[in-house]
């Protein structure tokens, strides 16, 4: 990794924690973003020459607060500003202690983004942008929309957030419950984006950490436990970042799977299941538990997976779940039913949904419809954002001719 790439990675990893702390202190997200933007510019100028500091987050926070001091000094009269400037200066200097564990305010900021005043469709992507620094271009495929539409959605949400005076503290239980689903969606979306990327181990770690934090915050919420179990199951398997290429789940070397992480996931899923309140993330974790059991049994129980997808669709009939159920159907050998299930998805968003076209190609190939399968593989490859996945899809397309 180049020096600049290393600097950018460190800055990206620090982004969410620093922005959340700045927003919590200032009460103004837009001001916090401006302050952090100044600090990031300074980091990209200085870190390649001076080296990455021992505590990048504290460095960014300190520079951002110093810029705020400069702005306040220009804006406020000396007498009125002196006490506030002194407090800000002392706090900024204290943050330079490399051993300092300053508070993590990200959860409060994420929950502010899930406030009922914010448009529902914007809550999860708003969390991903302001807390994890993800761009509209990066998020758009996950939410089956265009980057332009996602940008407009985020702008409207930020305007509403600024105008509403929503606080950034973690709310009480009575206010937390209505926002929890959006918080869990955001954490899982971040985790999924990290797993789909070639070099995003830092984002995956952040998602796991946030998931664990929510579990400790609301241990009585089975869906929080289910999400954490789901992420642990998936993280137990090697990512593209560690393998260097794409390997389908059914072809992975089982000896490379992390047994300890799988056991922890099973424990969290068992605890969630004991609460007898089934939900989306618990069912998705249960599906991953069946996949994980292949390491012990030597086979995948596709009939059980199909049953679990039926239960999942009854609760959350998403496009992704319907495509995944079709993939499970073809694994049971019922390729015609799998194709019919794909044909039954009447949602215009599938035109840009890469897993749909990859699954369709696989089903058509199994039905020996080589020409249609080749077209579907080509379309899936064109929609793939990861070079490793694109190469694998094109290789499958080429194999149809043999």
N, C-alpha and C positions, 0 to 999 in steps of 0.2 A: 504494500500500500504506500502511495506517495505521501510526502509530508503534508501536502494540502488536503489530500483525502483523509488523512488521519485527523487533521485539525477539524475538518468538516464533520467527521463522525463524532468527535468529542463534543463539538458545539451542538450537534443535533441531539445527542443523548442528554445534554444538560438543559435543552430548550424548555421542556415542559415544566420542570421543577422551578426554574428561575422565573419563567413567565407567571406561573401560578403564585409564587411568593410576591412578585412585584404587584400583581393584580390585587392580591389580598391586602397588601399594605396601602396601595393607592386607591382602591375601590373603583378603578377605571381601567377596563381591559385595553381600550385604544391607547391610552397613555403608557400602559405597561408594555404593549407591543412596540411602541415607538422607542421606549427606553432600551428594550432588549435588542431591537434592530441596530441601534447605535453601538451597543456592546458587541454584537456579533461582527459588525464591520471592523471594529477595533481588534477583535480576536483574529480575524482572517488576515489582518495586516501584521499583527505582532507575533502570534504564536508560531508561524513558520520560521521566524527569525530567532525568537527567544525560547522556543520550546513550549509545549503544552504545560500549563501550570499544574502543580500537585493537586489542586482542587479546582477544576474548570468551572464548576457551578458557582463557587464562591467568587472566583475572578470575574465572571460575567455579571453576577449580581452587584459586585462592588463597582465595576465600571458603569453599569446602568444607573446605580444610585448616585454616583458622582456626576453623571450627565444630568440627572434630575436636580441635583444640588445647583449645578451651573444654571439650569433653566430657572429654578426658583429664585436664585440670586438676582437674575436679570428682571424677573417679573415682580418680585415683592420688595417692599421698602425694607431697609436694613433693620430697623428696630423690630418690626413685626416679624421678620423672617429669622432673626438670629437664633431663637430657641429651637425652631423647627429644623433649621440647617444644622445646628449642632447635633441634634438627635439623629438626623439622617447620616451625618458624617461618622458619628460614633458607631452606628449600626453597620455602615459600609466597611469601616475599618475592621470591625470585629469579624466580619464575614471572611476576611482574608486568612484567618486561621485555618490551615490546611486540615486540621483534625476536627473542625467544627461540623457537627451534625445539625444543620439548620432545618427548620420544620419543612415538611413536605406538604404543600398546600394544593397539590394537584387534584385530590379527590373533591375538595370544596369547589374548585373551579369547574370541574367536570359536572358536578351536580348543579351548579349555577346554569350551565349550558342546557341542562335538562329541565329547567324551570317551566311550569305550565304556560307562562307567557310567551315562550319561544315556540315557533311553528314546529309541530311534531316531527315532520320529515327532516327538519334541520338540526334536531337536537344531537343525534349521534354524530353526524359529520362535523358539527361545530365543535364537539368535544375533541374529535380526532385532530382538527386543525389547530385549535388554540392550545391544547395540552401536549399533543405529540408532534406538532409541526408538520402534519401531512398536508400536501397540496390538493387542490380540487382535482387536478389531473390524475393524481394517484388514487384518490378515493372514488372517482366517478364510476369506474367499472364495477366496484363492489356494490354500489347502490343502483346499478343498472340505469345510469343516466349519463348525460354528456358533461364534459368539463364546464362548458358554458352555463348549463342549467345549474350545476353544482355551485359554481361561483356566485351566481345570482342568489341562490338559496342561502349561502353563507353570509353574503353582504346584508341581506334582509335580517338575518338572525342577529348579526353583530349590532346593527342599528337598534333593533328591539332590545338587546341586552343592555346597551348603553342608555337607552331612554327609560328603561323600567326601574333602574336603581336596584337591581337584584344584587344581594350580597353574595360574597364568595366563601362564606363559612359553611362547614358541613351542617346540613339542617338536622333538626330533631327527627325522631322516628316517624312522627305523623306526617312530616313533609318529605321524608326520605322515600317512603314506600312508593308513591306515584312516580318517582324519578328513577327508581332502581332498574327497571327494565331497559331504559335508554342507556344507563351507565353500563350495564352488562353487555348490551349490544355494541357499545363503543369499544370496550375492552376486547371483546371477541373479534371485532372487525380489525383492530390493530394487530392482534395476534395472527389472524388469517393473512393480512397483508405481509407481515413479517415472514411467515412460513412460505408464502408464494414468491418472495423475493430471493435473490441469490445471495445478498449480503446485508441482512437486516437482523443479525443476532441480537443487537442492542434493543431493537424495538420488541422483539419477542420476549426478551427478559423483562422489559418494562411492563408489557401486558401481563406476564405471569405475576410480577410483583404487585401490580394494581389489583389483579384478581385475588391474590392472597390477602391484600389489605381489606378488600370488601368482605371477604369471608370472616375476618376477625372483627369487622365493624358490625356485620349483621349475621352472626352464626346461625340464627334461627330461620334464615331465608334459604330454602332448599335449592332455588335456582342459582343463587350465588355459589353454593357448594358444587352444584352441577356444572357450572361454567368452569370453575377451577379444576374439577376432575377432568372435564373435556380437554382443557389446555394441557394438563399433565399427560394425558394419554397420547396426545398428538406430539408433544415435545419429547416424548420418550423415543420417538423414531428419528433417524437422521434427517436433517433438512438438506435442501439442495446446496446450501452454503457449505455444508461439511462433506457432501458427496461429490460436489462439482458437476453433477449432471442429474437429470430427472430419472427417477426409478419409480414406476407405478407401485402402489401399495402391495398388490399381490405378488410382486416380484422381488420385494426387498429381502435382504439377508436378515433373518430373524435374530441372529446372534449379535447384530449391531443395535438392537433395541435395548433401551435402558430398563431393566427389570425393576429396579428400585423405584423409578418414577411411575411405572405401571402399577406397582403395589400401592403407592401413595394415592394414585388416582382411584383405584378400586375402593380404598378405604373412604375417601371423600364421597364417592358415588353411593356407597353403602349407607353412609350417614345421612345423605340427602334422601335416599329412598325410604329410610325408616320414618321420615316425616310424612309420608303418604300424601304428598302434594305434587304429583307429576307435572313436569313442565318441559319446555323445548330443550333447554340445555341439558337436563337430566337424560332425556331420550337420546340426544346426540352423543352424550357421554356413554350411554349404554351401547350404542352402535359401535363406538370406538372400543369399548370393552370386549365386544365380540371379536373384533379384528385382533385385539391384543391377545386374546385367548389362543389364537393360531400358534403362538409361540409354544404353547403347552400341548395343544391337541394335534397340531400338524395340519389342521384343516380350518376353513372358514365356514361357519354356519350361516349360509346365505338365507335360509328360510327364516331364521330368527331375525336377521337384519331386515328382511322384507317386512316382517310383522312389526318391528320397531318403527320402520318408516311409515307404515300405515297409521300407527299411533301418533307419530310426529305430525303427519299431514292433517290429522284431525284437530290438532292444536295450533299448528302453524303451517298453513298450506302455501309455503313460499315456492318460488320458481326453483331455487336451489334444491329444496327437499324433493320436489317432483322429479327433477332430473336425476338426483341421486337414487331415488326409488326405481326409476327406469334402468339405471345402471345395475342395481341389485337384481332386478328381474332378469336381465340378460345373463347374469352370472348363474342364475338357477337353470339356464338353458331355454327359457321361454323368450326367444328373441322377437317373435312376432308380437307378443304382448308388450315387450319393452318398446318396440317401435310405435305401437298404438298409443302407449302412454306418452311418448314424446310428441306424437302428432296431436294429442289432445290438449297440449299446453297452448292455449290461445292467449298469449301475452306478447305484445309487440317487442318487449324488451329482450326476448330470446335472440333477436337478430344480432345483438352485440354480446351475447352471453357465451363465452368461450367453452365452459363445461358442457353446455347443451350440444354444441357442434362436435365436440370431441366424443361425447357419449353416443350421439347419433352416428358418427362415423364408425365407431366400434360395433354398434348394433347392425348397421348395414353390411359391414364386412363379415359379420357372423352369418348374415343371411345371404352371403355371396352376391351382394349387389355392389360389385367392385367399382363401377363408374360413379354411382351416387356416393359411395363411401369415400372415394378419392376426392370428390368435390367437398364433402363435409370435412375431411381432414385438412384440405387446403384452407377452408374458411376458418376452422379452429386455429390453425397455425397463424393465420393473419390476425387473429384476435389475441393471440398469446403475448403477454408482456414480458415473459421470461425467455431468454434465448435457449435455455436448456429444454424447456417444454416445447418451444417451436421446433427445435431440431428433432426431438423425439416424435412429434406429430408428423413431420415431413418424412421421417424414416419409415413410420408406419404406412404412410401413403405410398412411398416407393415400394414397400414390400408387397403391396397388392398386385403388382405386375408380375411377381414371381410365382 
